[in-house]
Amino acid sequence: MASPGFWDRPEAAKEVSTKLASLKGIVNPAEGMQKKLKDLADLLEMVDEASGDDAAMFEAELAANVAELTPEMDAIELRSFLSGKMDKNNAIVSIHAGAGGTEACDWADMLLRMYSRWAERHGFEVSIEDIAPGDEAGISKATIRISGEYAYGYMKAERGVHRLVRISPFDANKRRHTTFGAVDVVAEVEDDVEIEIKPDEVEIDTFRSSGAGGQKVNKTSSAVRLTHLPTGIVIACQNERSQYKNKDMAFKLLKSRLYEKREDEKRAEADKFYSEKGEIGWGYQIRSYVFQPYQMVKDLRTGCETGNIQAVMDGDIDRFMSAWLRAGCPKNRNKNIVVED
């Protein structure tokens, strides 16, 4: 029973409405699928009872309906795998260029575009919280927030090192280069999650925002950088015009990182993700993107692959996420390397 004054809170109606919509999103597709399956069963009986041209007609209709329902059923089944405590939350995604100079920075920028396009395909909102441009092209690192239901549940499959093989457009001799980029994904935690951050354990620095500028954007020290001294985690935020808003968001990101670290420790994976981070290079990659001499994107954890590179770089990466989730987080998960900002 709700406590006295519950409905007097301004956010109460919104809170209940959001929860109701979330539950409907789970129940309605399942109920709809049950009805469609019953209709298929009825159609199957008609096929068994019919003969001649009628039977052929019913069989064609049955095949068409099965083909139409298969993607819907796959989506419902995949959603059932997203049962983690934080799977429904927004995702905080950090992308870092590996060694390789301009080529690596360009690859990091391509990964940023790929995830932004994937989010757009699913109706998620993308906001850039921090970004550092490369010296000549691309980016050296970026942190984005993908907002939408189950954003983290899907995006957690992307945590690890991504390897690119192509003829570099920055090489005058047109040689083939191998480049690496690291992707870290954590869930954005809610305010009710208990994570203690002591003031004396956080070092706060302010600096001018980078970028094109504009009214007071990079003319004042509005950007904020937090260093959590016990863990060494560094968070930078410069998306907002206000230093106060950037500081608030930076603490929220830090809270998310600390929560993920705590969960990793509970799973006895902390050494793999935070203490022994390894390199952004050979032996750690989870996926290879080969542009030349042939075209192939292959996930090394599940064996899922496709030759349609352009579609993948345009955000069509659901097949890889689906394969990883269905595999139940494969044993070689220890190769998913986390790199802090």
C-alpha positions in Angstrom: 0.0 0.0 0.0 1.3 3.4 -0.9 2.5 5.6 2.0 0.4 8.7 2.9 1.0 11.5 0.6 2.4 9.3 -2.2 0.1 10.9 -4.9 1.0 14.3 -3.6 4.5 14.0 -5.0 4.8 15.6 -8.4 6.8 12.7 -9.8 4.4 10.0 -8.5 2.1 9.9 -11.5 5.0 9.9 -13.9 6.7 7.1 -11.9 3.6 4.9 -11.9 2.9 5.7 -15.6 6.5 4.7 -16.6 6.3 1.5 -14.6 2.9 0.6 -16.1 4.1 1.3 -19.7 7.2 -0.9 -19.0 5.0 -3.8 -17.8 2.6 -3.4 -20.7 5.7 -3.6 -23.0 6.4 -7.1 -21.6 2.8 -8.4 -21.3 1.2 -7.1 -24.4 3.6 -8.6 -27.0 3.3 -12.0 -25.2 -0.5 -11.9 -25.1 -0.6 -10.8 -28.8 1.7 -13.7 -29.7 -0.5 -16.2 -27.9 -3.5 -15.0 -29.9 -1.6 -15.2 -33.2 -0.3 -18.7 -32.4 -3.9 -19.8 -31.7 -4.9 -18.5 -35.1 -2.1 -20.5 -36.6 -3.3 -23.6 -34.9 -6.8 -23.0 -36.3 -5.3 -22.5 -39.8 -3.3 -25.7 -39.4 -6.5 -27.6 -38.7 -8.0 -26.1 -41.9 -5.0 -27.3 -43.9 -5.5 -30.9 -42.5 -9.2 -30.9 -43.3 -9.0 -29.3 -46.8 -8.0 -30.9 -50.0 -7.0 -29.9 -53.5 -6.7 -26.2 -54.3 -8.1 -25.2 -50.9 -5.4 -27.1 -49.1 -2.7 -25.5 -51.3 -4.2 -22.1 -50.5 -4.3 -22.7 -46.8 -0.7 -24.1 -46.8 0.5 -20.9 -48.6 -1.3 -18.7 -46.1 0.1 -20.7 -43.2 3.7 -20.5 -44.5 3.3 -16.7 -45.0 2.0 -16.3 -41.4 4.8 -18.3 -39.9 7.4 -16.3 -41.8 5.8 -13.1 -40.5 5.6 -14.2 -36.9 9.2 -15.6 -36.7 10.9 -12.2 -36.2 8.3 -11.2 -33.6 8.9 -14.4 -31.7 12.6 -14.0 -31.9 12.3 -10.5 -30.5 10.1 -11.7 -27.6 12.5 -14.5 -26.8 15.5 -12.2 -26.9 13.8 -9.8 -24.5 13.5 -12.7 -22.1 17.3 -12.9 -21.8 17.4 -9.3 -20.6 16.5 -10.1 -17.0 19.5 -8.5 -15.3 18.9 -6.0 -12.5 20.3 -3.1 -14.7 19.3 -4.4 -18.2 16.4 -2.0 -18.5 18.6 1.1 -17.8 20.3 3.6 -20.1 23.8 2.7 -21.3 27.0 4.7 -20.8 29.3 3.9 -23.6 33.0 4.9 -23.8 35.1 4.5 -26.9 38.9 4.7 -26.9 41.3 4.6 -29.9 44.1 2.1 -29.6 47.6 2.6 -30.8 47.9 3.7 -34.4 47.6 7.5 -34.5 45.3 8.9 -37.0 44.1 5.5 -38.3 43.1 4.5 -34.8 41.3 7.8 -34.1 39.4 7.4 -37.4 38.3 3.9 -36.3 37.1 5.2 -32.9 35.0 7.7 -34.8 33.6 5.0 -37.0 32.6 3.0 -33.9 30.9 6.1 -32.5 28.9 6.5 -35.7 28.0 2.8 -35.7 26.6 2.9 -32.2 24.8 6.2 -32.8 23.1 4.8 -35.9 22.2 1.6 -34.0 20.5 3.7 -31.3 18.6 5.7 -33.9 17.3 2.5 -35.5 15.8 1.5 -32.1 14.4 4.9 -31.3 16.9 5.6 -28.5 18.3 9.0 -27.7 22.0 9.6 -27.9 23.8 12.4 -26.1 27.6 13.0 -26.1 28.9 13.5 -22.6 32.6 13.9 -23.4 34.6 13.8 -26.6 38.3 14.4 -27.5 39.1 14.9 -31.1 42.1 13.2 -32.7 45.2 15.2 -33.8 44.4 15.0 -37.5 41.1 13.2 -37.9 38.5 11.2 -35.9 38.4 11.0 -32.1 40.8 9.7 -29.4 38.0 9.0 -27.0 34.3 9.7 -26.5 31.6 9.0 -23.8 28.0 8.8 -24.9 24.8 8.1 -23.1 22.2 5.9 -25.0 18.8 6.5 -23.4 16.0 4.0 -23.8 14.4 1.0 -22.3 16.9 -2.0 -22.3 19.7 0.1 -23.9 22.2 -1.4 -21.5 20.8 -4.9 -21.8 21.6 -4.9 -25.5 24.8 -2.7 -25.5 26.6 -4.7 -22.8 27.3 -7.2 -25.6 29.6 -4.7 -27.2 32.1 -4.4 -24.3 35.5 -5.3 -25.5 38.2 -4.6 -28.1 37.1 -4.2 -31.8 39.7 -4.9 -34.6 39.7 -3.2 -38.0 41.6 -4.4 -41.0 41.6 -2.2 -44.1 43.8 -0.3 -46.6 44.3 3.0 -44.7 43.1 6.2 -46.4 45.8 7.9 -44.5 48.7 5.8 -45.9 50.1 7.2 -49.2 51.5 3.8 -50.0 48.0 2.2 -49.7 49.2 -0.5 -47.3 46.8 -2.6 -45.2 46.6 -1.6 -41.6 45.3 -3.4 -38.5 43.7 -1.1 -35.9 42.1 -1.5 -32.5 39.5 0.4 -30.5 38.1 -0.4 -27.0 34.5 -0.1 -26.0 33.3 0.0 -22.4 29.7 -0.2 -21.5 28.1 0.4 -18.1 24.5 0.9 -16.9 23.3 4.3 -15.8 22.3 3.7 -12.2 19.2 5.3 -10.6 19.4 7.6 -7.6 18.0 4.9 -5.3 21.1 2.7 -5.8 23.3 2.9 -2.8 26.8 3.8 -3.9 28.8 5.8 -1.4 31.1 8.5 -2.8 33.1 10.3 -0.1 33.9 13.9 -1.0 37.5 13.5 0.1 38.0 10.6 -2.3 37.1 12.7 -5.4 39.4 15.2 -7.0 37.4 17.8 -9.1 39.0 19.8 -11.9 37.3 22.2 -14.3 38.5 23.1 -17.8 37.2 24.7 -20.9 35.0 22.6 -23.2 36.4 21.6 -26.5 34.4 21.9 -29.8 33.1 24.5 -32.0 32.3 26.9 -29.2 29.3 29.1 -29.2 27.8 31.2 -26.4 29.9 30.5 -23.3 30.6 26.9 -24.3 34.4 27.0 -24.5 34.8 30.5 -23.2 34.4 29.6 -19.5 35.6 26.6 -17.5 32.2 24.7 -17.7 33.6 21.2 -18.3 34.2 19.0 -15.3 36.7 16.1 -14.7 36.3 13.8 -11.7 39.1 11.5 -10.4 38.0 8.8 -8.0 41.2 8.4 -6.0 40.7 4.9 -4.6 40.0 3.3 -8.0 41.7 5.7 -10.4 38.5 6.0 -12.4 38.4 9.3 -14.3 35.1 10.8 -15.6 34.9 13.9 -17.8 31.7 15.7 -18.8 31.5 18.8 -21.1 28.2 18.3 -22.9 26.2 20.9 -20.9 26.7 24.7 -20.9 26.5 24.9 -17.1 29.4 23.7 -14.9 26.8 22.7 -12.3 25.0 20.4 -14.8 28.3 18.9 -16.0 29.3 18.2 -12.4 26.0 16.6 -11.7 26.2 14.4 -14.8 29.8 13.5 -14.0 28.9 12.3 -10.6 26.1 10.2 -12.1 28.5 8.6 -14.5 31.0 8.0 -11.7 28.3 6.3 -9.7 27.5 4.1 -12.7 31.1 3.1 -13.1 31.5 2.3 -9.4 28.3 0.2 -9.4 29.6 -1.8 -12.4 32.9 -2.3 -10.6 31.1 -3.6 -7.5 29.0 -6.0 -9.6 32.2 -7.2 -11.3 33.8 -7.9 -8.0 30.7 -9.9 -6.9 31.1 -12.0 -10.1 34.8 -12.4 -9.2 35.7 -10.7 -12.5 37.2 -7.5 -11.2 40.8 -8.5 -12.0 39.9 -9.2 -15.6 38.0 -5.9 -16.1 39.8 -3.4 -13.8 43.1 -4.6 -12.4 44.6 -6.5 -15.3 43.1 -4.5 -18.2 45.6 -5.6 -20.8 46.1 -3.9 -24.1 43.9 -2.6 -26.8 45.4 -5.0 -29.2 46.0 -8.6 -30.3 44.6 -11.4 -28.3 41.9 -9.2 -26.7 39.5 -8.5 -29.6 35.9 -9.7 -29.5 35.1 -8.8 -33.1 37.0 -8.3 -36.3 35.9 -6.0 -39.1 37.8 -6.9 -42.3 37.4 -4.4 -45.2 40.3 -5.8 -47.4 41.3 -8.2 -48.9 37.8 -9.6 -48.4 34.8 -8.2 -46.6 33.7 -9.8 -43.4 32.6 -8.9 -39.9 33.0 -11.8 -37.4 32.3 -12.0 -33.7 35.1 -14.1 -32.2 33.0 -15.1 -29.2 30.0 -16.6 -31.0 31.2 -17.2 -34.5 28.4 -14.9 -35.8 29.5 -13.2 -39.1 28.3 -11.3 -42.1 29.8 -10.0 -45.3 27.6 -6.9 -45.4 30.1 -4.5 -43.9 28.2 -1.3 -45.0 25.1 -2.4 -43.1 27.1 -3.1 -40.0 28.8 0.2 -40.0 25.4 1.8 -40.5 24.3 0.3 -37.2 22.9 -3.1 -38.2 24.6 -5.0 -35.3 21.6 -6.7 -33.7 22.7 -10.1 -35.0 25.9 -9.9 -33.0 24.1 -8.8 -29.8 21.4 -11.5 -30.3 24.0 -14.2 -30.7 25.9 -13.1 -27.6 22.8 -12.9 -25.5 21.6 -16.3 -26.7 25.0 -17.8 -26.0 24.6 -16.7 -22.3 27.7 -14.6 -22.0 30.4 -17.0 -23.4 33.3 -18.3 -21.3 35.9 -16.1 -23.1 34.1 -13.0 -21.7 37.4 -12.3 -19.9 38.7 -10.8 -23.2 36.2 -8.0 -22.9 38.5 -5.2 -21.7 37.3 -2.2 -19.9 39.2 1.1 -20.4 38.3 3.9 -18.1 38.2 7.5 -19.3 
